[in-house]
Amino acid sequence: MTAHQLFQPFRLKSLQLKNRIVMAPMTRSFSPGGVPAANVADYYGRRATGEVGLIISEGTVVNRPASSNDPDVPHFFGAKPLLGWKAVIDKVHSDGGAMAPQLWHMGIVAPKNASWRPPAPFEGPSGYVAPGKIGGVAMTEKNIADTISAFAEAAAQAKALGFDAVEIHGAHGYLIDQFFWHPTNQRTDGYGGVTLAARSRFAVELVQAVRRATGPEFPICFRVSQWKLQDYTARLATTPDEMKAWLVPLGQAGVDIFHCSQRRFWEPEFPGSDLNFAGWARKLTGKPSITVGSVGLSGDFIAAFQGEASRPSSLDELLRRFDRGDFDLVAVGRALLADADWARKINEGRLAELRGFSQEALATLS
Ligand SMILES: Cc1cc2nc3c(=O)[nH]c(=O)nc-3n(C[C@H](O)[C@H](O)[C@H](O)COP(=O)(O)O)c2cc1C
């Protein structure tokens, strides 16, 4: 098989991509004080030069006092960070790419290091950082409204700076996912409830606000996952019906593309079908989807964090699913972190030149 199918253009609303390859969002912590500088612009520019269709930025936090646990994670608010992001998107465009910032609020998380704390306590739906474990404060309805406004304001800024789309980080056990997940959302008001659909109200209102702030033609991508950093085996939706009740309202609220985070893209989502998460999301919502998870690599990214090196691997199974129409776009994380030219090499069939991934690649922004 050859990968030529991945190199067809993709159009959605105002978004025009030259191919189907997406750089997955990857936190790099190279933005001291929350400000992305020229080294960050050059890093993303190299992926644009390397023929990535859509670059999704590392998670970049919205304007809340405790939206971040790391002073080196970029902000998406304030004059200096936004000037930095303007330089990033101008560089990516001049290098022929397209880009969306990934808008993020970490919710209740462990501090990244002992010496730095945000200026306010970590905030989340019910104070829980993990099942049964308090790690911050429960948000008031005013906190919720202000957080929704902060996401809307960041999305409006992204559009004004010239970004091609936005991605909302609703995955991996961070703030929005803390609302989705029952163990971390024990609220008894209208933002909690026993059903996933009830616990989705925060996300639905947030997407509606982002849509109002950006207008009908601006593409909104929303990242979801079943797994959480707190529990890799957690599942929000255990049946297609539950998944439908979760994702369809988000689509109605304004999501254009579902980015379905899995650790291994080939794993079926439900028994009785080999469709993966992105396959089900597309089928149930009728919206385009992005798959992700160990594309082009032999081992998954959690194993990589535990020190396991990954080798290049075949794309045949990915292409089989793509050709079948399971998903529209394919996100690639570590392979693109390790090699800015990964997409170009795939396009040109230079498979012998592909590199693996090991943790040392995280040490520099190359
Ligand atoms: C260093 C690193 C940082 C990451 N940071 C983020 C992040 O900021 N936001 C996010 O949604 N996912 C993040 N992820 C997950 C990736 O987007 C992706 O889903 C994961 O690495 C699986 O893709 P891969 O197997 O191609 O690497 C990160 C992954 C890595 C390796």
The ligand as a Gaussian input file, in Angstrom:
#p B3LYP/6-31G(d) Opt

LIG

0 1
 C        5.187000      14.987000      24.885000
 C        3.698000      14.846000      24.714000
 C        2.871000      15.884000      25.118000
 C        1.481000      15.791000      24.937000
 N        0.695000      16.875000      25.250000
 C       -0.621000      16.868000      24.909000
 C       -1.420000      18.045000      25.017000
 O       -0.943000      19.151000      25.372000
 N       -2.723000      17.955000      24.657000
 C       -3.288000      16.782000      24.242000
 O       -4.484000      16.746000      23.949000
 N       -2.547000      15.659000      24.111000
 C       -1.237000      15.679000      24.399000
 N       -0.459000      14.561000      24.176000
 C       -1.052000      13.371000      23.520000
 C       -0.820000      13.440000      22.006000
 O       -1.569000      14.494000      21.414000
 C       -1.220000      12.137000      21.287000
 O       -2.597000      11.900000      21.459000
 C       -0.430000      10.941000      21.812000
 O        0.959000      11.225000      21.863000
 C       -0.659000       9.717000      20.920000
 O       -0.157000       9.951000      19.629000
 P        1.249000       9.284000      19.160000
 O        1.137000       7.844000      19.526000
 O        1.287000       9.534000      17.682000
 O        2.348000       9.968000      19.903000
 C        0.924000      14.616000      24.380000
 C        1.767000      13.571000      24.011000
 C        3.136000      13.677000      24.146000
 C        4.021000      12.548000      23.671000

